[in-house]
């Protein structure tokens, strides 16, 4: 699934607490500005999150994401580092430049990044 791309400063800032240029809220990918539509790496990163959410039946993905973020924030005492260490983000960042990744990706691949 590719995700429906929506350009919205309001929703992107709202869902990301003003910290991201793009955010996935299944089945949508919200972008901060129209120019982000041309950023294939950014969109690929967000599409990896779409697949992760599908594998976890959507709501558990967001619960896991939040719990893991809180755990890592407590451990690292740094918002950005906590975000970068979430297993879902680690998988997406490692493979965001591989545009064939979603075709060959195995289910639950994010577990390798825990």
C-alpha positions as CSV (number, residue, x, y, z in Angstrom):
1,X,0.0,0.0,0.0
2,X,1.3,3.4,-1.0
3,X,-0.7,5.7,1.3
4,X,-2.7,8.7,0.3
5,X,-0.4,11.8,0.3
6,X,-1.9,15.0,1.8
7,X,-0.1,18.3,2.0
8,X,-1.2,20.0,5.3
9,X,1.0,22.1,7.5
10,X,-1.6,22.0,10.3
11,X,-1.9,18.2,10.5
12,X,1.8,17.5,9.9
13,X,2.7,19.8,12.7
14,X,-0.1,18.6,14.9
15,X,0.7,14.9,14.7
16,X,4.5,15.4,14.9
17,X,4.4,18.0,17.6
18,X,5.9,20.4,15.1
19,X,9.0,18.3,14.6
20,X,8.6,16.5,11.2
21,X,8.3,17.3,7.5
22,X,6.2,14.2,7.0
23,X,4.2,11.8,9.2
24,X,2.2,8.7,8.5
25,X,-1.2,8.4,10.1
26,X,-2.6,5.3,8.4
27,X,-3.6,5.3,5.6
28,X,-2.4,8.9,5.0
29,X,1.0,10.4,4.6
30,X,0.9,14.1,5.7
31,X,3.5,16.4,4.3
32,X,4.5,19.8,5.6
33,X,4.7,21.4,2.2
34,X,4.0,20.7,-1.5
35,X,7.7,20.4,-2.3
36,X,8.0,17.3,-0.2
37,X,5.9,15.4,-2.8
38,X,9.1,15.4,-5.0
39,X,11.2,13.8,-2.2
40,X,11.2,10.2,-3.1
41,X,13.4,9.1,-0.2
42,X,11.1,10.9,2.3
43,X,8.0,9.2,0.7
44,X,9.7,5.8,0.7
45,X,10.5,6.2,4.4
46,X,6.8,7.0,5.1
47,X,5.6,4.1,3.0
48,X,7.8,1.7,5.1
49,X,5.7,3.0,8.1
50,X,2.5,2.2,6.2
51,X,3.6,-1.4,5.8
52,X,4.7,-1.6,9.4
53,X,1.3,-0.3,10.6
54,X,-0.5,-2.9,8.4
55,X,1.5,-5.7,9.8
56,X,0.5,-4.7,13.3
57,X,-3.1,-4.1,12.5
58,X,-2.7,-0.3,12.7
59,X,-3.6,0.6,16.3
60,X,-1.0,-1.7,17.9
61,X,1.6,-0.1,15.7
62,X,0.9,3.4,17.1
63,X,0.7,2.1,20.7
64,X,4.0,0.2,20.3
65,X,5.6,3.4,18.7
66,X,4.5,5.6,21.6
67,X,5.5,3.1,24.3
68,X,8.9,2.6,22.7
69,X,9.4,6.3,22.3
70,X,8.6,6.9,26.0
71,X,11.0,4.1,27.0
72,X,13.8,5.4,24.9
73,X,13.2,9.0,26.0
74,X,13.5,8.0,29.6
75,X,16.7,6.1,28.9
76,X,18.3,8.7,26.6
77,X,16.9,12.0,27.9
78,X,16.9,13.4,24.4
79,X,13.8,13.7,22.2
80,X,15.6,13.4,18.8
81,X,17.7,10.4,19.9
82,X,14.7,8.6,21.4
83,X,12.9,9.1,18.0
84,X,15.9,7.8,16.1
85,X,16.1,4.7,18.2
86,X,12.5,3.5,17.8
87,X,12.7,0.2,15.9
88,X,10.2,1.4,13.2
89,X,12.3,4.5,12.5
90,X,15.6,2.5,12.5
91,X,14.2,0.2,9.8
92,X,12.8,3.0,7.8
93,X,16.0,5.1,7.9
94,X,18.2,2.1,6.9
95,X,16.1,1.3,3.9
96,X,14.6,4.6,2.8
97,X,17.0,4.9,-0.2
98,X,16.2,1.3,-1.4
99,X,13.1,1.8,-3.6
100,X,12.7,-1.9,-4.1
101,X,12.8,-2.7,-0.3
102,X,9.0,-2.9,0.1
103,X,8.8,-5.5,-2.6
104,X,11.4,-7.8,-1.0
105,X,10.8,-6.9,2.7
106,X,9.8,-9.8,5.0
107,X,7.0,-9.4,7.5
108,X,7.9,-8.0,10.9
109,X,11.3,-6.9,9.7
110,X,11.3,-4.1,12.2
111,X,12.0,-6.6,14.9
112,X,15.6,-6.8,13.7
113,X,16.0,-3.2,14.9
114,X,14.9,-3.6,18.5
